Amino acid sequence: FTTNKEPQDCALLYIALGKKGQLQALCKAVKNTKLGGFLANDFSTERWRSAAQKNAFSLLTKHQYQLAAGFFLLADDIESAVRVCVRQMGDLQLALVLARLLHTKMPELLDS
């Protein structure tokens, strides 16, 4: 983030750590109203989880894999987020970190 001033560069990390509010503040600081406005929604409701998942698939077609994985996490689709890290990004270590961080939500993920 410090070099490019793009919140998308650190979105996956902030979302995985549960710091959605701080990511939203970063978006506000650089005047990225699209992402900041989207993050302001309540992702515990089905409507916004579905919207996050649809946006994640859209980001996959645009080859924005880190942000797509973050949006899958917003949609509580941890398995898809890990799969994006492994298959599209080729980053097994990041996939393992995500699986380990989110182990409490989906304990069977580390078994497979």
C-alpha positions in Angstrom: 0.0 0.0 0.0 2.8 2.4 0.9 4.3 2.4 -2.6 1.2 2.5 -4.9 -1.4 3.9 -2.5 -3.9 1.2 -3.7 -6.0 -0.4 -1.0 -6.5 -3.4 -3.2 -2.9 -4.4 -2.6 -3.5 -5.1 1.1 -7.2 -5.9 1.0 -6.7 -9.7 1.3 -4.6 -9.4 4.4 -6.9 -6.9 6.1 -10.0 -9.0 5.3 -8.4 -12.2 6.5 -7.4 -10.5 9.8 -10.9 -9.2 10.3 -9.9 -5.6 9.9 -12.5 -4.6 7.4 -13.1 -1.2 9.1 -9.4 -0.3 8.8 -9.4 -1.2 5.1 -12.5 0.9 4.6 -10.6 3.8 6.3 -7.7 3.3 3.8 -10.1 3.4 0.9 -11.6 6.6 2.3 -8.1 8.1 2.7 -7.2 7.6 -1.0 -10.8 8.4 -2.1 -11.6 4.9 -3.4 -15.3 5.3 -2.9 -16.3 2.1 -4.9 -14.4 -0.3 -2.7 -15.0 1.7 0.5 -18.7 1.9 -0.1 -18.9 -1.8 -0.8 -17.0 -2.7 2.4 -19.5 -0.6 4.4 -22.2 -3.2 3.8 -23.2 -5.9 6.3 -21.8 -9.2 5.0 -23.7 -11.2 7.6 -26.8 -10.9 5.4 -27.3 -13.2 2.4 -27.8 -10.3 0.0 -24.3 -8.9 0.6 -22.6 -12.3 0.9 -24.0 -13.1 -2.5 -22.9 -9.8 -3.9 -19.3 -10.4 -2.6 -19.2 -13.8 -4.2 -20.4 -12.5 -7.5 -17.9 -9.7 -7.4 -15.2 -12.2 -6.6 -16.0 -14.3 -9.7 -15.9 -11.1 -11.7 -12.5 -10.2 -10.3 -11.3 -13.7 -11.3 -12.1 -13.0 -14.9 -10.1 -9.7 -14.7 -7.1 -11.6 -13.2 -7.3 -9.6 -9.9 -6.7 -12.7 -7.8 -5.8 -11.1 -4.4 -8.9 -9.0 -4.3 -11.0 -11.9 -5.5 -9.7 -14.1 -2.7 -10.6 -11.2 -0.3 -14.1 -11.0 -1.6 -14.5 -14.7 -1.2 -13.5 -14.3 2.4 -16.2 -11.6 2.8 -18.7 -14.0 1.4 -17.5 -16.6 4.0 -16.4 -18.9 1.1 -13.0 -19.7 2.7 -12.5 -22.8 0.5 -12.8 -20.8 -2.7 -10.4 -18.1 -1.3 -7.8 -20.8 -0.5 -8.3 -22.4 -3.9 -7.7 -19.1 -5.7 -4.4 -18.7 -3.7 -3.2 -22.1 -4.8 -4.5 -22.4 -8.3 -4.5 -18.9 -9.8 -1.8 -17.2 -7.7 0.4 -20.3 -7.2 1.0 -19.3 -3.6 0.7 -22.3 -1.4 2.1 -20.5 1.7 -0.5 -17.8 1.5 -3.2 -20.5 1.1 -1.9 -22.2 4.3 -1.8 -18.9 6.2 -5.4 -18.2 5.3 -6.5 -21.7 6.2 -4.7 -21.4 9.5 -6.1 -18.0 10.3 -9.6 -19.0 9.5 -9.4 -22.5 10.9 -12.0 -21.8 13.6 -14.7 -21.1 10.9 -14.0 -24.1 8.8 -11.8 -26.8 10.6 -12.2 -29.4 7.9 -10.3 -27.2 5.5 -6.9 -28.2 6.8 -7.8 -31.9 6.6 -8.4 -31.8 2.8 
